[in-house]
């Protein structure tokens, strides 16, 4: 099933390792749906090394405060639950890596018109802090007045 791509999605990722912070911003189109109280954001992430090859990503946002980051066709699955640490598998392309993920902040104001999802979490490898991370996902329904005003 082809994605509708009826939402503009901006994803800002920040990662701090040993007091050095890097930031990546990605603008893409994707879908936002809600089924049985669970919200789904799906989009295609393109690789800089292979810009014509995209990988589908899904953010599953559950009503009790858990976000799961999924990559269909890959064993990568990050579980983000405020105040809890989860052990997750991450596919590096060269093999699987087991990471600890502790979520400090998880909040959103998503509606069918758009909104934001903000997550702050740490990653650890063998119980040693690897990085501090923040993800901000901004969603805007295409064709809304705010979207149309930007075009003119």
Buried (B, 14 or more C-beta within 10 A) or exposed (E): EEEEBEBBBBBBBBBBEEEEEEEEEEEBBBBBEEEEEEBBBBBBEEEEEEEEEEBBBBBBBEEEBBBBBBBEEBEBBBBBBBEEBBEBEBBEEEEEBEBBBBBBEBEBEBEEEBBBBBBBBBBBEEEEEBBBBBBBBBBBBEEBEEBEEEEE
